[in-house]
Amino acid sequence: METKFDFSGKNLFTPIAFREDFNQFARLSETQAWSLFFTASREDSVLGFSAVTGKFWTGFVIATVVEAIIGTVIFQSF
């Protein structure tokens, strides 16, 4: 079996967000941003390339925050 992965590189254990070749000021998709968040900047494609995945996590976080605010307002008034 032959692999083309370079195990001797200086960037092997460096988070991907701090590598010289990452991003070059390109826009990140929501899915890439969530992948970086969940993997502590180790991988930007762990959740795949579907835009729906990023929108799901963004909607989930927004819904959780809104639910917490509404729940606090309702239950703190009693």
C-alpha positions in Angstrom: 0.0 0.0 0.0 1.3 3.4 -0.9 0.4 6.6 0.8 1.2 10.1 -0.4 0.6 11.8 3.0 3.7 13.6 4.3 4.2 12.7 8.0 7.3 14.8 8.4 5.8 18.2 7.7 6.1 21.0 10.2 2.3 21.6 10.0 1.4 18.1 11.0 0.1 19.0 14.5 -0.6 22.7 13.8 -4.3 23.7 13.8 -5.4 24.3 10.2 -6.4 27.9 10.9 -2.8 28.8 11.7 -1.2 27.2 8.6 0.2 29.5 5.9 -1.8 27.9 3.1 -5.2 28.1 4.8 -7.9 30.4 3.6 -5.9 33.2 2.0 -8.7 35.6 2.9 -11.3 33.5 1.1 -14.8 33.3 2.6 -15.6 30.3 4.8 -18.9 28.5 4.4 -21.0 27.9 7.4 -20.2 24.2 7.2 -16.4 24.9 7.2 -16.8 27.2 10.2 -18.7 24.6 12.2 -16.2 22.0 11.3 -13.4 24.2 12.6 -15.4 24.9 15.7 -16.1 21.2 16.5 -12.6 20.0 15.8 -10.8 22.9 17.5 -9.4 24.1 14.2 -7.9 20.7 13.3 -10.0 20.0 10.1 -12.3 22.2 8.0 -14.1 19.4 6.1 -15.1 17.0 8.8 -18.8 17.8 8.3 -18.6 17.5 4.6 -19.3 20.1 1.9 -23.1 20.3 2.1 -24.4 23.8 2.8 -27.4 22.3 4.6 -25.3 21.0 7.4 -23.9 24.4 8.2 -27.4 26.0 8.1 -28.7 23.3 10.4 -26.1 24.0 13.1 -26.6 27.8 12.8 -30.3 27.4 13.1 -29.9 25.0 16.0 -27.8 27.6 17.9 -30.2 30.4 17.2 -33.2 28.4 18.2 -31.5 27.4 21.5 -30.6 31.0 22.3 -34.2 32.2 21.5 -35.7 29.4 23.5 -33.5 30.2 26.5 -34.4 33.9 26.4 -38.2 33.2 26.1 -38.0 30.5 28.8 -36.2 33.0 31.1 -38.8 35.7 30.5 -41.8 33.4 31.0 -40.6 31.5 34.0 -38.9 34.4 35.8 -42.2 36.4 35.8 -43.9 33.9 38.1 
